[in-house]
Amino acid sequence: FAYFCLYIYKKRIIIMLLRLTMQNFLSFYNQTEFDMFPNPKRERFRNHIYDLKVPLLKMAAIYGANGAGKTNLVKALQFLKKFTTKTDFFRFVEFDDYRFQLKNGNDEPFSLKVEFYEKNYFIYEVDIGKSVSEKLWISGLGEQEDVLIFERFGYEIKGDCVPNVESSKMLLKKNPYASVLALNEQFPILDHELIKDVYNWFKTTLVTVSINSRIDRLIELLDSNPKMLEFSSLFMKDLDISDKLTISRYEFKDWLNTKRGKIYRNDFAHGGMGDMKNYSVSAHSNRRNEFYLVRKKEEEYVQEFLFDQLGVDGYKKGMDIDSQSDGTVRLLTLLPLIYEIINMQKVVVIDEVENSMHPNLVYKLLEYFGRSPSKGQLVFTTHLTKLMDQQNLSRLDELWIVSKDSGNSTMRSLNDFKIHNTINIENGYLDGRYGGIPKIKQLEAV
């Protein structure tokens, strides 16, 4: 096994989400588990499975009616990401708001537990009520006993990796609602060689995308990665959205005379950022990356996206991002993430993947991802039943349904149903055979 892990690490690093368990969190009152485990008996789309020590799916889609709780799964992973990486996260949220609200007198802690792989298999659990409890294990994957790395109850902390228990207690008393993993980045609480890998999974590997998410420095990101820019440009050309995506560059003084520069001229009346020697500013409007302003080594310039688009009689013009549809802007946000899943070991979780985009476009994007060799995972919520295509796109074990009863959300994989591989899942879902559809009463005009 050690040789196998070393081989994977050197030849093809793959970083994964195994499962997530929620209890008393938002709409998930009863303990609910979501996992990325394939059914080995299902032979279709074998290329959607990573054959590791524990076989795992590369993709999963989550369906359900509006308000069923799909987004709350995304919020659970967002919560874990922020809690474990930001020491002051608790200052900007009310933890009580994350507790299930539709039960009288509910003051029980809420619990989140995630199992993942980053060079090793780990299990991390947090329970938050009147105090915070955390535990971290090296997972035995059900074959061996899990190995505890540390456990924390309030400001009490135990574990062989805690070199100074008393100092750690004092720190936790000052920061009772901060995660040990986040605090450890500032103060040496944990002395264990694997802690950095755990923190890295939450900080860097796990990426969550809400409906209105944007990549703050998208222009900088694509400019610094020509292959990612080329990938995005070719994809947009194949989808007949833009003949070519480029990044234009202007000297700052020249940019002030452009259409967009004139709009911002008053904001930069004294020349960029004044006397600051090095700086960068990324400007946004209506979820669009308007421009990227940079000064370094006495050089000051501005970058913008340009979409080369074809017109009448072969005429071609570079159009700015304001001329693009919301769907194009959303796609421009998602394409770098797809590139990173394929090439850079990311676990990307997207809420409403189809937001503002045509069903056929989303279908082709996921079809491309499904057949591409990759190193990460994609999990998304959706209402697009077109994606329930078990003949051409999806495996049954990749499809999950969220339903709600008495305010409590439950999740179930379509793999749990006895569904023949020739059945039209889309029709069955819309007919209500698997749950997770709106309960619409007779509508009457007032």
VENWO-V432200 format. One record per residue. RES is the residue in one letter. NEAR is the number of other ideal C-beta (glycine too) atoms within 12 Angstrom. Layout:
BEGIN
res;near
RES;NEAR
RES;NEAR
END
This chain:
BEGIN
res;near
F;16
A;11
Y;11
F;16
C;21
L;14
Y;15
I;26
Y;21
K;12
K;12
R;21
I;25
I;38
I;39
M;44
L;46
L;37
R;36
L;42
T;30
M;40
Q;31
N;33
F;40
L;36
S;36
F;39
Y;28
N;24
Q;22
T;36
E;27
F;42
D;33
M;40
F;28
P;31
N;28
P;16
K;13
R;26
E;16
R;25
F;29
R;19
N;20
H;37
I;29
Y;31
D;18
L;29
K;25
V;31
P;25
L;36
L;43
K;43
M;46
A;46
A;50
I;45
Y;43
G;35
A;27
N;18
G;18
A;33
G;39
K;39
T;34
N;38
L;44
V;35
K;32
A;43
L;43
Q;32
F;36
L;45
K;37
K;30
F;40
T;39
T;29
K;27
T;27
D;17
F;29
F;26
R;13
F;13
V;19
E;13
F;30
D;20
D;16
Y;35
R;31
F;33
Q;22
L;19
K;17
N;8
G;9
N;20
D;16
E;21
P;26
F;40
S;35
L;46
K;35
V;44
E;36
F;42
Y;40
E;37
K;27
N;35
Y;36
F;42
I;33
Y;47
E;37
V;43
D;30
I;37
G;23
K;17
S;21
V;36
S;31
E;45
K;32
L;44
W;29
I;31
S;33
G;19
L;26
G;15
E;11
Q;13
E;12
D;23
V;22
L;25
I;35
F;38
E;27
R;41
F;25
G;24
Y;27
E;23
I;37
K;25
G;29
D;15
C;28
V;30
P;18
N;17
V;22
E;15
S;18
S;30
K;22
M;18
L;28
L;34
K;18
K;16
N;28
P;26
Y;33
A;35
S;45
V;47
L;43
A;35
L;38
N;37
E;23
Q;20
F;23
P;19
I;39
L;36
D;20
H;28
E;13
L;27
I;35
K;22
D;29
V;45
Y;33
N;26
W;39
F;40
K;26
T;23
T;38
L;42
V;37
T;32
V;35
S;23
I;27
N;18
S;27
R;29
I;30
D;19
R;23
L;38
I;40
E;27
L;30
L;33
D;30
S;18
N;22
P;16
K;19
M;31
L;29
E;21
F;30
S;40
S;30
L;20
F;31
M;35
K;21
D;21
L;27
D;15
I;33
S;34
D;24
K;26
L;40
T;29
I;36
S;28
R;23
Y;24
E;21
F;30
K;17
D;15
W;31
L;27
N;16
T;24
K;18
R;31
G;28
K;14
I;19
Y;24
R;19
N;10
D;19
F;25
A;11
H;13
G;18
G;31
M;20
G;12
D;11
M;17
K;13
N;15
Y;18
S;25
V;28
S;25
A;30
H;23
S;17
N;17
R;27
R;31
N;35
E;33
F;40
Y;35
L;36
V;32
R;24
K;15
K;9
E;13
E;18
E;29
Y;29
V;36
Q;36
E;37
F;40
L;32
F;33
D;24
Q;26
L;18
G;12
V;8
D;6
G;9
Y;12
K;17
K;17
G;24
M;27
D;31
I;36
D;24
S;21
Q;29
S;24
D;21
G;24
T;33
V;35
R;35
L;35
L;41
T;39
L;43
L;40
P;39
L;40
I;39
Y;37
E;34
I;42
I;32
N;23
M;26
Q;34
K;36
V;44
V;42
V;42
I;42
D;32
E;29
V;42
E;30
N;30
S;24
M;33
H;22
P;24
N;18
L;31
V;35
Y;28
K;26
L;41
L;39
E;24
Y;27
F;41
G;34
R;19
S;23
P;17
S;35
K;30
G;41
Q;42
L;44
V;44
F;45
T;41
T;40
H;32
L;31
T;29
K;30
L;38
M;37
D;30
Q;32
Q;17
N;20
L;33
S;42
R;39
L;38
D;35
E;43
L;45
W;44
I;39
V;39
S;31
K;31
D;18
S;13
G;22
N;28
S;40
T;30
M;40
R;27
S;35
L;34
N;29
D;19
F;23
K;13
I;28
H;14
N;20
T;10
I;21
N;20
I;34
E;29
N;17
G;27
Y;37
L;21
D;15
G;16
R;21
Y;33
G;29
G;40
I;24
P;19
K;16
I;9
K;6
Q;6
L;7
E;5
A;4
V;3
END
